[in-house]
Amino acid sequence: MGGFRWGKRLGPAVAIAPGARVDRFEIFFDLVFVFSFFIITRATAAHVTGQQLFHALLVLTVLWWVWVVHCVVATRVRLGEGFVPALMVVGMAALFCFALSLPQAFGDVREVSAGPMVVALSYLVIRLVHVLLYWHVARERPGERRMLLKYSPELTTSTLLLTAAALIPPQIDDPGRAALVRDGLWIGVVVLQYGMGLVAGAWGWTVTSAEHWTERYDLILIIALGESVISVGVGSDLLGQPPTWSAVTAAVLGIFFTAALWWAHYDVIGPAARIALHAAEGRSRVAMARDAYAYLHLPMIAGIILFALGAEEIVHAVADPEVPIAEPVAGPSVALLFGGVICFLCANMLFQLRTLHTLSWTRVGTVVLLAAAVPVGYRLPGLATLALLTAICVGMVAVEAVVMADSRRALREAVFEERTTHEAHEAAWRGRWRERAPEEPST
């Protein structure tokens, strides 16, 4: 009864409206995802190997599915209204525990560790919070509840697989075989999650507010780009030693090519895709939202994390006074740096193809040029390697600004007109707050 009274005091859950925007609580919730991306990057940067990168990709992919489900719930109910924030704080706490345990998820398979079990239990709590909330708001729509039951096998099985990945490997004597079993169980979780998304299709799911959906993914992509800025800052180590011209130059170059990648998505492609999703209806809108945003944003974020790792290693070497400034870059940092940008641009081209049905020859040429620049980067000093990447990325943006000038101008005018119309409507509505109540006639 107490819980019911608190629910009435806090207010009911409120449905999403067609023109809804992202509210402040959703951005507050994203702080835990910021921490999760940071943990994945830091744990991988401590010892960059092929196996570490593979494990980081598995963790990121499972974490991303939690984000997708979170966004699906947010298309049905306003997360910052009524009793919903109180419930979502429980999910935030579970997600925070999930992130804290990620570095131990792929530890020594010969030891029984609490980390993998915390990962499994935290995952279960997060998903249950989403299911319970959706079940509650769909109480008056039996069709939606039946749809939710169709997805329940994925939740149950994925949780069991993560639990098995925590408990079974330590019981196997052969460490190599135990590691294969653990990795195989995690791969099974990924296949189940994303395969279910493809098989389920548009089972009763609708994207009520295309604005809300696109804005959620725009913000999380900016968060990932922010992680790359953090990595450049960590690599420069300017707080731990007096700044040098080489360290400052490397940090500035890192900001420049990160800004170029931001421009590559948010200047034209992102706004045009948002309009395309607004124009789509029914199943075609759901399919576009799933393919372009839920699926293709994942390799974009993976690419950002990869080039952040590479940039951190290179900037750290450039900033180290004991490393000669003319010494070529060693290790996998060049491959991570250029490969991450290639991954980001390829995923972005697929995003453009899926939403706009177009492909930019400038992006294709840039990817080819980046691939050809990898062996060159290994022969250059770290600062020159960063300068080469920055020149390619900034050059792509500059060429597109000239080649796509007319279409870009038309798009920006349409977006600006939409924005000013919306702002004028809001200003007119709020003007009612300044209106005085009519005076009552005297008797």
ZAMARGU-4260 file (C-alpha; in steps of 0.2 Angstrom, whole numbers, plus 5000, padded with zeros to 4 digits):
<rodrens>
0) 5000/5000/5000 | 5014/5012/5004 | 5022/5010/4987 | 5005/5013/4979 | 5003/5029/4989
5) 5020/5035/4984 | 5015/5032/4966 | 5000/5043/4968 | 5010/5057/4976 | 5023/5057/4963
10) 5011/5056/4949 | 5007/5044/4935 | 5017/5039/4920 | 5014/5051/4905 | 5014/5045/4887
15) 5025/5052/4874 | 5017/5065/4862 | 5022/5065/4843 | 5032/5081/4845 | 5041/5076/4861
20) 5059/5081/4865 | 5072/5073/4876 | 5070/5079/4894 | 5083/5083/4907 | 5081/5067/4917
25) 5086/5057/4901 | 5102/5067/4900 | 5105/5064/4918 | 5103/5045/4915 | 5115/5046/4901
30) 5129/5051/4913 | 5130/5032/4918 | 5133/5028/4899 | 5146/5041/4899 | 5155/5032/4913
35) 5152/5015/4904 | 5161/5022/4889 | 5175/5029/4899 | 5177/5012/4908 | 5178/5002/4892
40) 5191/5014/4885 | 5201/5015/4900 | 5201/4996/4903 | 5206/4993/4885 | 5220/5007/4885
45) 5228/4999/4900 | 5234/4984/4889 | 5229/4985/4870 | 5229/4968/4862 | 5218/4960/4849
50) 5210/4950/4863 | 5207/4965/4873 | 5199/4974/4858 | 5188/4959/4855 | 5182/4959/4873
55) 5179/4977/4873 | 5168/4976/4857 | 5158/4962/4866 | 5155/4972/4881 | 5151/4988/4871
60) 5138/4978/4860 | 5129/4971/4875 | 5129/4988/4883 | 5123/4996/4867 | 5108/4984/4867
65) 5103/4990/4885 | 5103/5008/4877 | 5092/5003/4863 | 5079/4995/4874 | 5080/5010/4885
70) 5076/5021/4870 | 5062/5009/4865 | 5054/5012/4882 | 5057/5031/4881 | 5047/5031/4865
75) 5032/5025/4875 | 5033/5035/4891 | 5041/5051/4897 | 5055/5046/4909 | 5056/5062/4918
80) 5038/5063/4924 | 5027/5055/4938 | 5034/5040/4947 | 5045/5035/4932 | 5061/5044/4938
85) 5061/5035/4955 | 5060/5018/4946 | 5073/5023/4933 | 5086/5028/4947 | 5085/5010/4951
90) 5090/5006/4933 | 5104/5019/4934 | 5111/5011/4950 | 5111/4994/4941 | 5119/5001/4926
95) 5133/5009/4936 | 5136/4992/4945 | 5137/4985/4927 | 5150/4997/4921 | 5160/4995/4937
100) 5161/4976/4934 | 5165/4977/4916 | 5184/4976/4918 | 5182/4960/4928 | 5170/4952/4915
105) 5185/4945/4905 | 5197/4942/4919 | 5207/4926/4923 | 5195/4911/4919 | 5204/4900/4932
110) 5198/4911/4947 | 5180/4913/4953 | 5177/4932/4953 | 5162/4942/4959 | 5164/4954/4944
115) 5155/4942/4931 | 5141/4938/4942 | 5138/4957/4946 | 5138/4960/4927 | 5124/4947/4925
120) 5114/4952/4940 | 5115/4971/4935 | 5110/4967/4918 | 5095/4957/4924 | 5090/4972/4935
125) 5091/4985/4921 | 5081/4974/4909 | 5068/4971/4922 | 5066/4989/4926 | 5062/4992/4908
130) 5050/4977/4906 | 5041/4982/4922 | 5039/5000/4917 | 5033/4996/4899 | 5021/4983/4906
135) 5014/4996/4918 | 5011/5009/4904 | 5003/4996/4892 | 4991/4990/4905 | 4976/4996/4895
140) 4983/4989/4879 | 4982/4970/4879 | 4991/4970/4862 | 5006/4979/4868 | 5007/4967/4883
145) 5006/4952/4871 | 5020/4960/4861 | 5031/4962/4877 | 5029/4944/4880 | 5036/4939/4863
150) 5052/4948/4868 | 5053/4940/4886 | 5063/4924/4879 | 5077/4936/4874 | 5078/4944/4891
155) 5078/4927/4900 | 5090/4918/4889 | 5103/4932/4888 | 5103/4934/4907 | 5105/4915/4908
160) 5120/4916/4896 | 5129/4929/4905 | 5126/4920/4922 | 5133/4904/4913 | 5148/4914/4907
165) 5152/4919/4925 | 5150/4902/4933 | 5155/4888/4920 | 5172/4894/4914 | 5180/4893/4932
170) 5175/4874/4933 | 5185/4870/4917 | 5203/4864/4920 | 5210/4870/4903 | 5211/4889/4903
175) 5211/4890/4884 | 5195/4880/4883 | 5187/4890/4897 | 5191/4906/4889 | 5183/4900/4873
180) 5167/4894/4882 | 5166/4911/4891 | 5168/4921/4874 | 5156/4909/4865 | 5143/4913/4878
185) 5145/4931/4877 | 5144/4930/4858 | 5128/4920/4860 | 5121/4935/4870 | 5125/4947/4856
190) 5118/4935/4842 | 5102/4933/4852 | 5099/4951/4856 | 5102/4958/4838 | 5095/4943/4830
195) 5079/4945/4840 | 5078/4963/4834 | 5079/4958/4816 | 5066/4943/4818 | 5054/4953/4828
200) 5053/4967/4815 | 5039/4979/4819 | 5029/4968/4832 | 5017/4981/4838 | 5031/4994/4840
205) 5029/5012/4835 | 5040/5027/4835 | 5028/5040/4841 | 5040/5055/4841 | 5054/5054/4827
210) 5061/5070/4835 | 5064/5062/4852 | 5071/5046/4844 | 5084/5055/4833 | 5088/5067/4847
215) 5092/5053/4859 | 5105/5045/4847 | 5112/5062/4842 | 5116/5065/4860 | 5124/5048/4864
220) 5135/5050/4848 | 5141/5067/4855 | 5144/5058/4872 | 5155/5046/4863 | 5164/5060/4854
225) 5167/5068/4871 | 5175/5052/4876 | 5188/5054/4862 | 5192/5072/4868 | 5195/5065/4886
230) 5207/5052/4879 | 5217/5065/4870 | 5217/5075/4886 | 5223/5059/4896 | 5236/5055/4883
235) 5243/5073/4883 | 5246/5072/4901 | 5248/5091/4902 | 5242/5091/4920 | 5256/5080/4925
240) 5271/5089/4918 | 5275/5106/4910 | 5267/5109/4893 | 5278/5107/4878 | 5274/5114/4861
245) 5273/5096/4854 | 5261/5090/4867 | 5250/5106/4864 | 5251/5104/4845 | 5246/5085/4847
250) 5231/5089/4858 | 5225/5103/4846 | 5226/5091/4831 | 5216/5079/4841 | 5202/5092/4844
255) 5203/5097/4826 | 5200/5079/4818 | 5187/5075/4831 | 5178/5091/4827 | 5179/5087/4808
260) 5170/5070/4812 | 5157/5079/4822 | 5154/5090/4807 | 5154/5075/4795 | 5138/5069/4804
265) 5129/5084/4811 | 5131/5097/4798 | 5121/5088/4784 | 5118/5070/4786 | 5111/5070/4804
270) 5098/5084/4801 | 5093/5076/4784 | 5091/5059/4791 | 5080/5067/4805 | 5069/5074/4792
275) 5068/5057/4783 | 5062/5048/4799 | 5049/5062/4802 | 5043/5059/4784 | 5042/5040/4786
280) 5027/5032/4793 | 5021/5015/4800 | 5032/5000/4797 | 5045/5010/4786 | 5048/5022/4800
285) 5051/5008/4813 | 5062/4999/4801 | 5072/5015/4798 | 5073/5018/4816 | 5080/5001/4820
290) 5092/4999/4805 | 5099/5017/4805 | 5099/5021/4823 | 5098/5006/4834 | 5110/4996/4823
295) 5122/5007/4813 | 5126/5019/4827 | 5134/5005/4836 | 5149/5004/4823 | 5150/5023/4823
300) 5153/5023/4842 | 5165/5008/4841 | 5175/5018/4828 | 5175/5033/4840 | 5182/5022/4854
305) 5195/5014/4842 | 5202/5030/4836 | 5201/5037/4854 | 5213/5023/4859 | 5225/5026/4845
310) 5225/5045/4848 | 5228/5043/4866 | 5243/5032/4863 | 5251/5043/4850 | 5248/5059/4860
315) 5255/5051/4875 | 5271/5047/4866 | 5272/5064/4858 | 5270/5072/4876 | 5283/5061/4884
320) 5300/5071/4885 | 5310/5054/4885 | 5303/5049/4868 | 5312/5058/4853 | 5301/5069/4843
325) 5306/5062/4827 | 5304/5043/4832 | 5291/5034/4822 | 5275/5028/4830 | 5276/5010/4837
330) 5263/4997/4842 | 5245/4996/4836 | 5241/5015/4839 | 5241/5020/4820 | 5230/5006/4815
335) 5218/5010/4829 | 5218/5028/4824 | 5215/5027/4806 | 5205/5011/4807 | 5193/5019/4820
340) 5190/5034/4808 | 5187/5022/4794 | 5175/5012/4804 | 5166/5028/4809 | 5165/5034/4791
345) 5159/5017/4784 | 5145/5016/4796 | 5140/5034/4793 | 5140/5030/4774 | 5128/5015/4778
350) 5118/5027/4789 | 5116/5039/4775 | 5112/5026/4762 | 5098/5018/4774 | 5090/5035/4778
355) 5093/5046/4762 | 5097/5033/4749 | 5112/5042/4743 | 5131/5040/4745 | 5144/5053/4745
360) 5159/5050/4733 | 5169/5061/4745 | 5167/5049/4759 | 5171/5034/4748 | 5187/5043/4743
365) 5192/5048/4761 | 5190/5030/4766 | 5202/5024/4752 | 5214/5038/4756 | 5214/5034/4775
370) 5217/5015/4771 | 5232/5020/4760 | 5239/5032/4774 | 5240/5018/4787 | 5257/5011/4781
375) 5263/5029/4779 | 5258/5033/4796 | 5269/5020/4803 | 5284/5028/4795 | 5281/5045/4802
380) 5283/5053/4819 | 5268/5053/4830 | 5265/5072/4827 | 5266/5070/4808 | 5254/5055/4809
385) 5241/5065/4818 | 5244/5080/4806 | 5241/5068/4792 | 5224/5061/4799 | 5219/5079/4803
390) 5223/5085/4786 | 5213/5071/4778 | 5197/5073/4789 | 5197/5092/4788 | 5200/5091/4769
395) 5185/5080/4767 | 5174/5093/4776 | 5181/5107/4766 | 5178/5098/4750 | 5160/5094/4755
400) 5157/5111/4760 | 5161/5117/4742 | 5153/5102/4732 | 5137/5101/4743 | 5135/5120/4745
405) 5118/5122/4737 | 5110/5106/4745 | 5118/5111/4762 | 5111/5129/4760 | 5094/5122/4756
410) 5094/5110/4771 | 5100/5123/4783 | 5087/5135/4778 | 5073/5122/4780 | 5080/5117/4797
415) 5082/5135/4803 | 5064/5139/4797 | 5057/5124/4806 | 5067/5129/4822 | 5061/5147/4821
420) 5043/5142/4818 | 5044/5131/4833 | 5052/5144/4844 | 5039/5157/4839 | 5025/5145/4843
425) 5033/5142/4860 | 5035/5160/4863 | 5017/5164/4859 | 5011/5150/4871 | 5022/5156/4885
430) 5015/5174/4882 | 4999/5169/4891 | 5009/5168/4907 | 5011/5187/4906 | 4993/5191/4902
435) 4984/5198/4916 | 4967/5191/4921 | 4953/5202/4916 | 4947/5213/4930 | 4930/5209/4938
440) 4917/5222/4934 | 4913/5233/4949 | 4895/5232/4957
</rodrens>
